[in-house]
């Protein structure tokens, strides 16, 4: 090669050779915890996540979950199991994402990079985050290295610390899900609480034999602790420090005041509450306000329409009167932030739940607000319960509602319910919210709302038969109707409440309520209410085996209902008349009444009531020695009660099973009878222990 002009000196450089300096292999992972229980399934899932990683992409794993759930302990245990895969070392940094104000807050990426570069033996540390991150990526490009970034506050804090090396594994723990990193390819793993068995094992570390002796109380401690390893571990330490304290006493201790979050302490500090306070302190204003308001609600399930209803007034008014879809979108945005922060968990389509410990923390914050704000939240809950229960009532018992509800049902948008199955599920899972709303109305003097809400809850009482809730709600509703002078409401509360008293076996008081309703109906000239009361008195006579009186009452109710053209009521009275004839041994007459009642109810589209008539007819036919027809009808009725449609009822499914068992027993088929009786008993054990006891007796006789 020919050079033209040569300017300056000529220097010949030899290729640099290694100096023989040994590469530093850092071993920075903290030691393992002494008590690590019940996480084998989580460890296997982390293995599976890493095995499925995309090729040619840096490995980043985010383990996220609630404070105290054991994220760091799991990450350390998993990394220690795989140390051989990272011969170039392991680095660790506590990012301080939820440090206290005294601790200075989250650690900067600049400081972490400086420490990492020093640990890897970098001869000099450049200034500035960008330069340090570039050097970090260069030094780790070919290394087999594990990096644990503990307690990250945000994706922004983590990004500069990510290596580009394909053999570098970065594990991040955080109380938030760090969605930004996951969008960019990181894999996420939400860590839940321990299983009940593992939590009991951890409790026994400090509680010893007391945990085994008081198993039920120990389970309650674990439930109150939400199966959080931190909370259960503190409860275990509490028992260890107090060897003479029973587990039952610990339950009472944890149930007092603000619950576990405030009660369990280390060196006088409520560590769980402090951790939750810090997570709450990082929330933007709207999610923080929603969090406090949710804590005041007497429910453990939430949906977007409920949360839109209880959103702060200024937010609701900002979205055109808060009944629009815009209000739900605003609530959804706040909910997303709470889910991201692992303070709220999505448990189904548009269904959210608090962790047990988080709920008590949110309640404490809500109760610290002014009385006017607390009342506003519960008043909005009442509006939502009334509106949505009315939707369920329309689906399940159309035509049941009394007039006068129109103005009350439009204060908020109800949760949409798509068909009978969804309506029944909503009623079943919202019992605590509905009853809490009734109690709030009674306390605050919202009398019209109190009795009307109780009234529209009728399908809940009818299908699920929660007798104590039924009676309490109607006692409050009756008092409220009387206080506001609502005669129709008083009559409805008396007759519907009497059914609840009757279902609980309180026959004298139930009869008293029916007689009050009858007197009122007579004074007011109300034949419909009069027939309802007379029909109810007949049912009490039937249940107490006064069959002649029962028949007279039912025939009177039937005439009254036919005279006013109340076809549904007439069919129901005819069905009761059929039951009375059955009890008296008149199978032919009973079958005739039940067939006509069945036909009329089917023509009215009354699926649930018609299926009850079908079941009774099947039972009558079995007793009348027409077994094949009777069994077919009982099986048909059971299928209707078991399905998720308008006729769904576990109580009546259990009755069908019991009658099928009796039919099999009468034929001498003890094996089939036992199968039916056991299936019925399983249902009744959840519904009514008296019915379950009757099935125990039947089984003992086989």
GUVOGU-788029 format. One line per 5 residues: number of its first residue (from 1); their letters; for each residue x, y, z of C-alpha. Coordinates in nm, 2 decimals. Example, Ala and Ser with C-alpha at 12.3 -4.5 7.8 and 13.67 -1.06 7.14 Angstrom:
! GUVOGU-788029
1 = as = 1.23:-0.45:0.78  1.37:-0.11:0.71
//
This chain:
! GUVOGU-788029
1 = xxxxx = 0.00:0.00:0.00  0.14:0.33:-0.09  0.11:0.63:0.13  0.09:0.98:0.01  0.21:1.23:0.28
6 = xxxxx = 0.30:1.11:0.63  0.25:1.36:0.90  0.35:1.32:1.27  0.51:1.02:1.44  0.46:0.66:1.36
11 = xxxxx = 0.36:0.43:1.64  0.34:0.05:1.62  0.11:-0.11:1.88  0.12:-0.48:1.98  -0.21:-0.66:2.06
16 = xxxxx = -0.28:-0.65:2.43  -0.26:-0.98:2.62  -0.44:-1.08:2.93  -0.26:-0.97:3.24  -0.35:-1.28:3.43
21 = xxxxx = -0.59:-1.09:3.66  -0.86:-1.32:3.79  -1.22:-1.23:3.70  -1.44:-1.14:4.00  -1.74:-1.37:4.04
26 = xxxxx = -1.98:-1.19:4.29  -2.19:-1.40:4.52  -2.43:-1.14:4.66  -2.76:-1.34:4.71  -2.88:-1.31:5.07
31 = xxxxx = -2.91:-1.63:5.28  -3.22:-1.84:5.27  -3.49:-1.81:5.53  -3.52:-2.08:5.79  -3.89:-2.16:5.74
36 = xxxxx = -3.99:-2.20:5.38  -4.31:-2.40:5.35  -4.56:-2.49:5.08  -4.39:-2.34:4.78  -4.29:-2.64:4.57
41 = xxxxx = -4.57:-2.58:4.32  -4.46:-2.22:4.28  -4.10:-2.33:4.23  -4.21:-2.57:3.96  -4.41:-2.30:3.78
46 = xxxxx = -4.11:-2.07:3.78  -3.91:-2.35:3.62  -4.18:-2.39:3.35  -4.19:-2.02:3.29  -3.82:-2.01:3.22
51 = xxxxx = -3.83:-2.32:3.00  -4.09:-2.15:2.77  -3.89:-1.83:2.72  -3.86:-1.70:2.36  -3.53:-1.75:2.19
56 = xxxxx = -3.28:-1.47:2.15  -3.45:-1.25:2.41  -3.30:-1.15:2.75  -3.45:-1.34:3.04  -3.65:-1.11:3.27
61 = xxxxx = -3.89:-1.26:3.53  -4.12:-1.04:3.75  -4.25:-1.20:4.07  -4.52:-0.97:4.20  -4.78:-0.99:4.48
66 = xxxxx = -4.91:-0.83:4.80  -4.67:-0.71:5.07  -4.58:-1.00:5.30  -4.67:-1.28:5.05  -4.31:-1.40:5.03
71 = xxxxx = -4.19:-1.28:4.69  -3.82:-1.23:4.80  -3.81:-1.57:4.98  -3.94:-1.75:4.68  -3.70:-1.57:4.44
76 = xxxxx = -3.40:-1.65:4.66  -3.50:-2.02:4.70  -3.55:-2.06:4.33  -3.22:-1.89:4.24  -3.03:-2.09:4.50
81 = xxxxx = -3.16:-2.40:4.34  -3.01:-2.29:4.00  -2.67:-2.15:4.11  -2.48:-2.39:3.88  -2.65:-2.23:3.58
86 = xxxxx = -2.48:-1.90:3.66  -2.11:-1.96:3.71  -2.02:-1.60:3.65  -2.19:-1.49:3.97  -2.51:-1.35:4.13
91 = xxxxx = -2.59:-0.99:4.20  -2.85:-0.85:4.43  -2.99:-0.50:4.49  -3.27:-0.39:4.71  -3.43:-0.12:4.50
96 = xxxxx = -3.63:0.02:4.80  -3.94:0.06:4.61  -4.15:0.09:4.92  -3.90:0.24:5.16  -4.01:0.48:5.43
101 = xxxxx = -3.96:0.85:5.38  -3.67:0.83:5.63  -3.51:0.56:5.42  -3.49:0.80:5.13  -3.73:0.63:4.89
106 = xxxxx = -3.65:0.41:4.59  -3.29:0.36:4.51  -3.18:0.52:4.18  -3.07:0.32:3.89  -2.75:0.52:3.89
111 = xxxxx = -2.65:0.40:4.23  -2.74:0.04:4.16  -2.53:0.04:3.84  -2.23:0.18:4.02  -2.25:-0.10:4.27
116 = xxxxx = -2.29:-0.37:4.01  -2.00:-0.24:3.80  -1.78:-0.23:4.11  -1.88:-0.58:4.19  -1.78:-0.70:3.84
121 = xxxxx = -1.44:-0.53:3.87  -1.49:-0.25:3.63  -1.16:-0.04:3.64  -1.35:0.29:3.63  -1.71:0.40:3.66
126 = xxxxx = -1.83:0.65:3.41  -2.06:0.94:3.52  -2.43:0.94:3.43  -2.69:0.67:3.41  -2.67:0.62:3.03
131 = xxxxx = -2.29:0.56:3.02  -2.31:0.33:3.32  -2.59:0.13:3.17  -2.40:0.10:2.84  -2.09:-0.03:3.03
136 = xxxxx = -2.31:-0.27:3.23  -2.45:-0.42:2.91  -2.10:-0.45:2.76  -1.95:-0.63:3.06  -2.24:-0.87:3.09
141 = xxxxx = -2.30:-0.95:2.73  -2.13:-1.29:2.74  -2.17:-1.37:3.11  -2.38:-1.64:3.27  -2.51:-1.42:3.55
146 = xxxxx = -2.82:-1.40:3.78  -2.94:-1.07:3.90  -3.21:-1.02:4.17  -3.37:-0.68:4.18  -3.57:-0.67:4.50
151 = xxxxx = -3.87:-0.45:4.57  -3.89:-0.25:4.25  -4.12:0.05:4.24  -4.17:0.08:3.87  -4.07:-0.04:3.53
156 = xxxxx = -3.88:0.29:3.48  -3.66:0.22:3.78  -3.58:-0.13:3.64  -3.51:-0.07:3.27  -3.16:0.07:3.30
161 = xxxxx = -3.06:-0.23:3.50  -3.15:-0.49:3.24  -2.87:-0.67:3.07  -2.88:-0.75:2.70  -2.69:-1.07:2.76
166 = xxxxx = -2.89:-1.38:2.66  -2.73:-1.58:2.94  -2.82:-1.32:3.21  -3.13:-1.39:3.41  -3.29:-1.09:3.58
171 = xxxxx = -3.55:-1.16:3.85  -3.75:-0.87:3.97  -3.98:-0.87:4.28  -4.24:-0.60:4.32  -4.57:-0.52:4.49
176 = xxxxx = -4.69:-0.40:4.15  -4.72:-0.61:3.84  -4.48:-0.39:3.64  -4.70:-0.41:3.33  -4.45:-0.19:3.13
181 = xxxxx = -4.18:-0.46:3.16  -4.42:-0.74:3.07  -4.53:-0.56:2.75  -4.16:-0.55:2.66  -4.12:-0.93:2.70
186 = xxxxx = -4.08:-0.99:3.07  -4.27:-1.28:3.21  -4.48:-1.22:3.51  -4.57:-1.45:3.80  -4.83:-1.34:4.06
191 = xxxxx = -4.76:-1.50:4.40  -5.06:-1.59:4.62  -5.08:-1.68:4.99  -4.99:-2.02:5.13  -5.22:-2.31:5.11
196 = xxxxx = -5.42:-2.36:5.43  -5.22:-2.67:5.52  -4.89:-2.49:5.47  -5.01:-2.19:5.67  -5.11:-2.42:5.96
201 = xxxxx = -4.77:-2.58:5.95  -4.60:-2.24:5.97  -4.83:-2.14:6.26  -4.73:-2.46:6.44  -4.37:-2.36:6.43
206 = xxxxx = -4.44:-2.13:6.72  -4.78:-2.27:6.83  -4.66:-2.63:6.87  -4.92:-2.88:6.99  -5.18:-2.60:7.05
211 = xxxxx = -5.24:-2.58:6.68  -5.32:-2.94:6.65  -5.54:-2.93:6.96  -5.74:-2.63:6.84  -5.76:-2.70:6.47
216 = xxxxx = -6.07:-2.49:6.41  -5.93:-2.19:6.59  -5.60:-2.23:6.41  -5.78:-2.23:6.07  -5.95:-1.91:6.17
221 = xxxxx = -5.61:-1.75:6.26  -5.49:-1.85:5.92  -5.80:-1.71:5.75  -5.76:-1.38:5.94  -5.40:-1.36:5.83
226 = xxxxx = -5.51:-1.42:5.47  -5.26:-1.70:5.45  -4.98:-1.44:5.41  -4.65:-1.59:5.52  -4.55:-1.26:5.70
231 = xxxxx = -4.88:-1.24:5.89  -4.89:-1.61:5.98  -4.52:-1.60:6.08  -4.60:-1.31:6.31  -4.89:-1.50:6.46
236 = xxxxx = -4.67:-1.80:6.51  -4.41:-1.58:6.69  -4.69:-1.44:6.90  -4.78:-1.79:7.02  -4.42:-1.88:7.08
241 = xxxxx = -4.37:-1.57:7.31  -4.69:-1.66:7.50  -4.68:-2.04:7.56  -4.98:-2.03:7.78  -5.21:-1.84:7.54
246 = xxxxx = -5.46:-2.06:7.36  -5.51:-2.03:6.98  -5.87:-1.93:7.05  -5.75:-1.64:7.25  -5.53:-1.54:6.96
251 = xxxxx = -5.83:-1.54:6.74  -6.01:-1.30:6.97  -5.69:-1.08:6.98  -5.66:-1.07:6.60  -6.04:-1.00:6.55
256 = xxxxx = -6.04:-0.69:6.77  -5.98:-0.33:6.65  -5.86:-0.30:6.30  -5.76:-0.66:6.26  -5.44:-0.83:6.17
261 = xxxxx = -5.29:-0.54:5.98  -5.28:-0.33:6.30  -5.25:-0.60:6.57  -4.94:-0.81:6.47  -4.63:-0.61:6.56
266 = xxxxx = -4.25:-0.63:6.56  -4.08:-0.42:6.81  -4.40:-0.22:6.86  -4.44:-0.15:6.48  -4.74:-0.27:6.28
271 = xxxxx = -4.52:-0.40:6.00  -4.81:-0.52:5.78  -5.00:-0.19:5.82  -4.68:0.00:5.75  -4.63:-0.19:5.43
276 = xxxxx = -4.99:-0.14:5.31  -4.97:0.23:5.41  -4.67:0.27:5.18  -4.85:0.09:4.89  -5.15:0.31:4.94
281 = xxxxx = -4.93:0.62:4.96  -4.81:0.56:4.60  -5.16:0.56:4.46  -5.29:0.85:4.25  -5.58:1.04:4.40
286 = xxxxx = -5.87:0.87:4.23  -5.76:0.51:4.30  -5.68:0.61:4.65  -6.03:0.75:4.71  -6.19:0.45:4.55
291 = xxxxx = -5.98:0.22:4.77  -6.10:0.40:5.09  -6.46:0.39:4.97  -6.44:0.02:4.89  -6.32:-0.05:5.24
296 = xxxxx = -6.65:0.09:5.38  -6.87:-0.15:5.17  -7.02:-0.45:5.35  -6.92:-0.69:5.07  -6.62:-0.89:4.96
301 = xxxxx = -6.70:-0.88:4.59  -6.70:-0.58:4.36  -6.79:-0.51:4.00  -6.74:-0.20:3.77  -7.11:-0.09:3.81
306 = xxxxx = -7.09:-0.10:4.19  -6.76:0.09:4.19  -6.89:0.35:3.95  -7.19:0.40:4.18  -6.97:0.46:4.49
311 = xxxxx = -6.71:0.67:4.31  -6.64:1.02:4.46  -6.92:1.27:4.38  -6.69:1.51:4.19  -6.58:1.23:3.96
316 = xxxxx = -6.93:1.10:3.89  -7.06:1.45:3.81  -6.77:1.50:3.57  -6.89:1.22:3.35  -7.24:1.34:3.27
321 = xxxxx = -7.44:1.23:3.57  -7.25:0.91:3.65  -7.51:0.68:3.49  -7.33:0.67:3.16  -7.07:0.42:3.04
326 = xxxxx = -6.82:0.69:3.10  -6.86:0.65:3.47  -6.78:0.28:3.44  -6.47:0.36:3.23  -6.35:0.60:3.50
331 = xxxxx = -6.40:0.34:3.77  -6.23:0.08:3.55  -5.92:0.30:3.52  -5.90:0.33:3.90  -5.96:-0.04:3.94
336 = xxxxx = -5.68:-0.12:3.70  -5.44:0.09:3.91  -5.54:-0.11:4.22  -5.50:-0.44:4.04  -5.16:-0.33:3.91
341 = xxxxx = -5.06:-0.25:4.27  -5.18:-0.59:4.39  -5.42:-0.43:4.63  -5.71:-0.58:4.44  -5.75:-0.91:4.26
346 = xxxxx = -5.96:-0.99:3.96  -6.13:-1.32:4.04  -6.37:-1.35:3.74  -6.51:-1.15:3.45  -6.56:-0.80:3.60
351 = xxxxx = -6.54:-0.94:3.96  -6.29:-0.81:4.20  -6.19:-0.90:4.56  -5.97:-0.76:4.83  -5.72:-0.98:5.01
356 = xxxxx = -5.85:-1.03:5.37  -5.57:-0.82:5.52  -5.60:-0.55:5.26  -5.98:-0.52:5.31  -5.93:-0.44:5.68
361 = xxxxx = -5.66:-0.18:5.59  -5.90:-0.02:5.34  -6.18:-0.02:5.59  -5.96:0.15:5.85  -5.87:0.43:5.60
366 = xxxxx = -6.24:0.47:5.50  -6.35:0.49:5.86  -6.11:0.78:5.92  -6.30:0.99:5.68  -6.58:1.24:5.77
371 = xxxxx = -6.92:1.09:5.86  -7.08:1.26:5.56  -6.84:1.08:5.32  -6.91:0.74:5.49  -7.29:0.80:5.46
376 = xxxxx = -7.26:0.89:5.10  -7.07:0.57:5.01  -7.34:0.35:5.19  -7.63:0.55:5.04  -7.48:0.49:4.69
381 = xxxxx = -7.45:0.12:4.78  -7.82:0.12:4.86  -7.91:0.27:4.53  -7.70:0.01:4.34  -7.84:-0.28:4.55
386 = xxxxx = -8.20:-0.16:4.48  -8.14:-0.11:4.11  -7.97:-0.44:4.05  -8.19:-0.65:4.28  -8.48:-0.52:4.08
391 = xxxxx = -8.32:-0.65:3.76  -8.28:-0.99:3.92  -8.64:-0.98:4.04  -8.77:-0.90:3.69  -8.57:-1.20:3.55
396 = xxxxx = -8.67:-1.45:3.82  -9.02:-1.35:3.94  -9.17:-1.11:3.69  -9.48:-0.94:3.81  -9.39:-0.97:4.18
401 = xxxxx = -9.30:-0.60:4.23  -9.54:-0.36:4.39  -9.60:-0.01:4.22  -9.40:0.30:4.32  -9.05:0.20:4.25
406 = xxxxx = -8.98:0.39:3.93  -8.81:0.69:4.09  -8.59:0.47:4.31  -8.45:0.25:4.04  -8.27:0.51:3.83
411 = xxxxx = -8.03:0.67:4.08  -7.74:0.46:3.94  -7.69:0.22:3.66  -7.75:-0.14:3.77  -7.51:-0.43:3.71
416 = xxxxx = -7.64:-0.60:3.39  -7.76:-0.96:3.46  -7.79:-1.19:3.16  -8.06:-1.44:3.24  -8.17:-1.65:3.54
421 = xxxxx = -7.84:-1.82:3.61  -7.65:-1.49:3.63  -7.93:-1.33:3.84  -7.93:-1.61:4.09  -7.55:-1.60:4.11
426 = xxxxx = -7.56:-1.23:4.17  -7.81:-1.27:4.46  -7.62:-1.55:4.61  -7.28:-1.38:4.61  -7.41:-1.04:4.71
431 = xxxxx = -7.60:-1.14:5.03  -7.37:-0.95:5.26  -7.39:-0.63:5.05  -7.77:-0.65:5.03  -7.81:-0.71:5.40
436 = xxxxx = -7.56:-0.44:5.48  -7.77:-0.20:5.27  -8.09:-0.29:5.45  -7.93:-0.24:5.79  -7.79:0.10:5.68
441 = xxxxx = -8.13:0.21:5.56  -8.28:0.11:5.90  -8.01:0.30:6.09  -8.03:0.62:5.88  -8.41:0.64:5.86
446 = xxxxx = -8.43:0.57:5.49  -8.76:0.39:5.55  -8.90:0.36:5.20  -8.56:0.23:5.07  -8.55:-0.02:5.36
451 = xxxxx = -8.87:-0.20:5.30  -8.86:-0.18:4.92  -8.50:-0.32:4.91  -8.62:-0.61:5.13  -8.91:-0.66:4.90
456 = xxxxx = -8.71:-0.68:4.58  -8.47:-0.93:4.75  -8.76:-1.18:4.74  -8.60:-1.42:4.49  -8.29:-1.45:4.72
461 = xxxxx = -8.52:-1.56:5.01  -8.73:-1.79:4.80  -8.45:-1.97:4.62  -8.17:-1.99:4.88  -8.38:-1.99:5.20
466 = xxxxx = -8.13:-1.80:5.43  -8.38:-1.80:5.72  -8.19:-1.58:5.97  -8.12:-1.31:5.70  -8.48:-1.35:5.58
471 = xxxxx = -8.63:-1.28:5.92  -8.39:-1.00:6.01  -8.45:-0.82:5.68  -8.83:-0.84:5.72  -8.83:-0.73:6.08
476 = xxxxx = -8.64:-0.42:5.97  -8.86:-0.38:5.66  -9.18:-0.41:5.86  -9.07:-0.14:6.11  -8.96:0.09:5.82
481 = xxxxx = -9.29:0.04:5.63  -9.49:0.13:5.94  -9.27:0.43:6.01  -9.33:0.58:5.67  -9.70:0.48:5.65
486 = xxxxx = -9.66:0.25:5.36  -9.97:0.02:5.39  -9.88:-0.19:5.09  -9.52:-0.23:5.21  -9.65:-0.33:5.56
491 = xxxxx = -9.87:-0.60:5.41  -9.59:-0.73:5.19  -9.34:-0.74:5.48  -9.59:-0.93:5.70  -9.68:-1.20:5.45
496 = xxxxx = -9.32:-1.24:5.30  -9.17:-1.22:5.65  -9.42:-1.48:5.78  -9.29:-1.72:5.52  -8.94:-1.68:5.65
501 = xxxxx = -9.06:-1.74:6.01  -9.25:-2.04:5.89  -8.93:-2.17:5.71  -8.74:-2.14:6.04  -9.01:-2.34:6.22
506 = xxxxx = -9.14:-2.03:6.41  -9.50:-2.13:6.35  -9.68:-1.93:6.62  -9.51:-1.60:6.53  -9.56:-1.67:6.16
511 = xxxxx = -9.93:-1.72:6.22  -9.94:-1.40:6.42  -9.79:-1.21:6.12  -10.04:-1.37:5.88  -10.33:-1.27:6.11
516 = xxxxx = -10.20:-0.91:6.12  -10.19:-0.90:5.74  -10.54:-1.05:5.73  -10.68:-0.79:5.96  -10.51:-0.51:5.76
521 = xxxxx = -10.64:-0.66:5.43  -11.00:-0.68:5.57  -10.99:-0.32:5.69  -10.85:-0.20:5.36  -11.08:-0.42:5.14
526 = xxxxx = -10.77:-0.58:4.98  -10.87:-0.92:4.85  -10.53:-1.00:4.71  -10.35:-0.95:5.04  -10.64:-1.12:5.22
531 = xxxxx = -10.59:-1.43:5.00  -10.21:-1.42:5.06  -10.26:-1.42:5.44  -10.53:-1.69:5.43  -10.31:-1.91:5.21
536 = xxxxx = -10.02:-1.86:5.46  -10.24:-1.97:5.75  -10.34:-2.27:5.55  -9.97:-2.37:5.50  -9.90:-2.34:5.88
541 = xxxxx = -10.20:-2.57:5.94  -10.06:-2.81:5.68  -9.72:-2.81:5.85  -9.87:-2.87:6.19  -10.10:-3.16:6.05
546 = xxxxx = -10.43:-2.98:6.10  -10.54:-3.09:5.76  -10.91:-3.00:5.77  -10.82:-2.64:5.87  -10.55:-2.63:5.60
551 = xxxxx = -10.79:-2.75:5.33  -11.05:-2.48:5.43  -10.79:-2.20:5.42  -10.66:-2.31:5.08  -11.01:-2.34:4.93
556 = xxxxx = -11.09:-1.99:5.06  -10.77:-1.85:4.92  -10.84:-2.02:4.58  -11.19:-1.87:4.56  -11.05:-1.52:4.64
561 = xxxxx = -10.78:-1.54:4.38  -11.00:-1.68:4.11  -11.26:-1.40:4.18  -11.00:-1.13:4.11  -10.85:-1.31:3.81
566 = xxxxx = -10.51:-1.37:3.99  -10.42:-1.68:3.79  -10.07:-1.73:3.93  -10.20:-1.71:4.29  -10.49:-1.95:4.21
571 = xxxxx = -10.24:-2.20:4.07  -10.03:-2.18:4.38  -10.33:-2.22:4.61  -10.43:-2.53:4.41  -10.08:-2.67:4.45
576 = xxxxx = -10.10:-2.63:4.82  -10.44:-2.79:4.82  -10.28:-3.09:4.64  -10.02:-3.11:4.91  -10.29:-3.12:5.17
581 = xxxxx = -10.47:-3.40:5.00  -10.14:-3.58:4.97  -10.09:-3.55:5.35  -10.44:-3.69:5.40  -10.37:-3.99:5.18
586 = xxxxx = -10.60:-3.88:4.89  -10.36:-3.96:4.61  -10.62:-3.93:4.33  -10.73:-3.59:4.45  -10.38:-3.47:4.51
591 = xxxxx = -10.27:-3.58:4.16  -10.57:-3.40:4.00  -10.49:-3.07:4.18  -10.12:-3.09:4.10  -10.17:-3.16:3.73
596 = xxxxx = -10.40:-2.86:3.69  -10.16:-2.64:3.89  -9.87:-2.76:3.67  -10.06:-2.68:3.35  -10.16:-2.33:3.47
601 = xxxxx = -9.81:-2.24:3.59  -9.65:-2.36:3.27  -9.89:-2.16:3.07  -9.79:-1.85:3.27  -9.42:-1.91:3.21
606 = xxxxx = -9.36:-1.98:3.58  -9.07:-2.22:3.54  -8.97:-2.24:3.91  -9.32:-2.28:4.05  -9.42:-2.52:3.77
611 = xxxxx = -9.11:-2.74:3.84  -9.21:-2.75:4.21  -9.56:-2.87:4.11  -9.39:-3.13:3.88  -9.18:-3.26:4.17
616 = xxxxx = -9.48:-3.29:4.40  -9.68:-3.47:4.13  -9.39:-3.72:4.08  -9.38:-3.79:4.45  -9.76:-3.85:4.46
621 = xxxxx = -9.74:-4.09:4.16  -9.46:-4.29:4.33  -9.67:-4.32:4.65  -9.97:-4.42:4.43  -9.78:-4.72:4.30
626 = xxxxx = -9.72:-4.56:3.96  -9.34:-4.58:4.01  -9.22:-4.54:3.65  -9.42:-4.23:3.58  -9.34:-4.08:3.92
631 = xxxxx = -8.97:-4.14:3.89  -8.96:-3.99:3.54  -9.13:-3.68:3.67  -8.90:-3.65:3.97  -8.59:-3.69:3.75
636 = xxxxx = -8.73:-3.43:3.51  -8.79:-3.19:3.80  -8.45:-3.26:3.95  -8.28:-3.17:3.62  -8.48:-2.85:3.61
641 = xxxxx = -8.37:-2.75:3.97  -8.01:-2.85:3.90  -7.98:-2.66:3.58  -7.87:-2.30:3.59  -8.20:-2.16:3.45
646 = xxxxx = -8.50:-1.99:3.61  -8.59:-2.31:3.80  -8.26:-2.36:3.97  -8.29:-2.45:4.34  -8.06:-2.66:4.55
651 = xxxxx = -8.33:-2.70:4.82  -8.58:-2.85:4.58  -8.31:-3.06:4.41  -8.25:-3.21:4.75  -8.62:-3.28:4.80
656 = xxxxx = -8.63:-3.45:4.46  -8.33:-3.67:4.55  -8.49:-3.76:4.89  -8.81:-3.86:4.72  -8.62:-4.06:4.45
661 = xxxxx = -8.44:-4.24:4.74  -8.78:-4.31:4.91  -8.91:-4.46:4.58  -8.61:-4.68:4.54  -8.63:-4.79:4.91
666 = xxxxx = -9.00:-4.88:4.86  -8.90:-5.11:4.57  -8.63:-5.27:4.79  -8.34:-5.12:4.60  -8.13:-5.01:4.90
671 = xxxxx = -7.82:-4.93:4.70  -7.99:-4.68:4.48  -8.18:-4.54:4.78  -7.85:-4.48:4.96  -7.70:-4.30:4.66
676 = xxxxx = -8.00:-4.06:4.64  -8.01:-4.01:5.02  -7.64:-3.93:5.04  -7.66:-3.68:4.75  -7.96:-3.51:4.92
681 = xxxxx = -7.78:-3.50:5.25  -7.48:-3.33:5.09  -7.70:-3.05:4.96  -7.89:-3.01:5.28  -7.58:-2.99:5.49
686 = xxxxx = -7.51:-2.65:5.32  -7.88:-2.54:5.34  -8.06:-2.68:5.65  -7.91:-2.90:5.92  -8.26:-3.02:6.02
691 = xxxxx = -8.32:-3.16:5.67  -7.97:-3.31:5.68  -8.05:-3.48:6.01  -8.36:-3.64:5.85  -8.15:-3.79:5.58
696 = xxxxx = -7.91:-3.93:5.84  -8.20:-4.11:5.99  -8.31:-4.25:5.66  -7.96:-4.38:5.59  -7.94:-4.54:5.93
701 = xx = -8.25:-4.74:5.86  -8.12:-4.89:5.53
//
